[in-house]
């Protein structure tokens, strides 16, 4: 799996996790969802993704976007 697909899969898992936490744990976890959305927006405009840096250090092969 390339770095691009790994980052997209990780983002999807984090969004779903934040929704589950918001519904079943506390409504305040909606801020976690907001944080994820803002991070996705900034990476779209800047091309810098903190998760991509971590996954690259873990040895995931590079993709086209990151």
C-alpha positions, 0 to 999 in steps of 0.5 A, a space after each residue: 500500500 502506498 503512502 497516499 492510500 495509507 494516509 487516506 485510510 488513516 483519515 477515514 478511520 479517524 473520522 469514523 472513530 471520532 463520530 463513534 466517540 461523539 455518539 457513544 462517549 461525549 458530544 465534546 468529541 465533535 471537536 476531534 472531528 473538527 480537528 481532523 477536518 481542519 488537518 485535511 483542509 490544511 494538507 490539501 492547500 499546503 501539501 504537508 501532512 503530519 500523518 504522512 511524515 509518521 508513516 514515511 518514517 515507519 517505512 511506507 513506500 512513497 506515493 504521488 501526493 505525499 
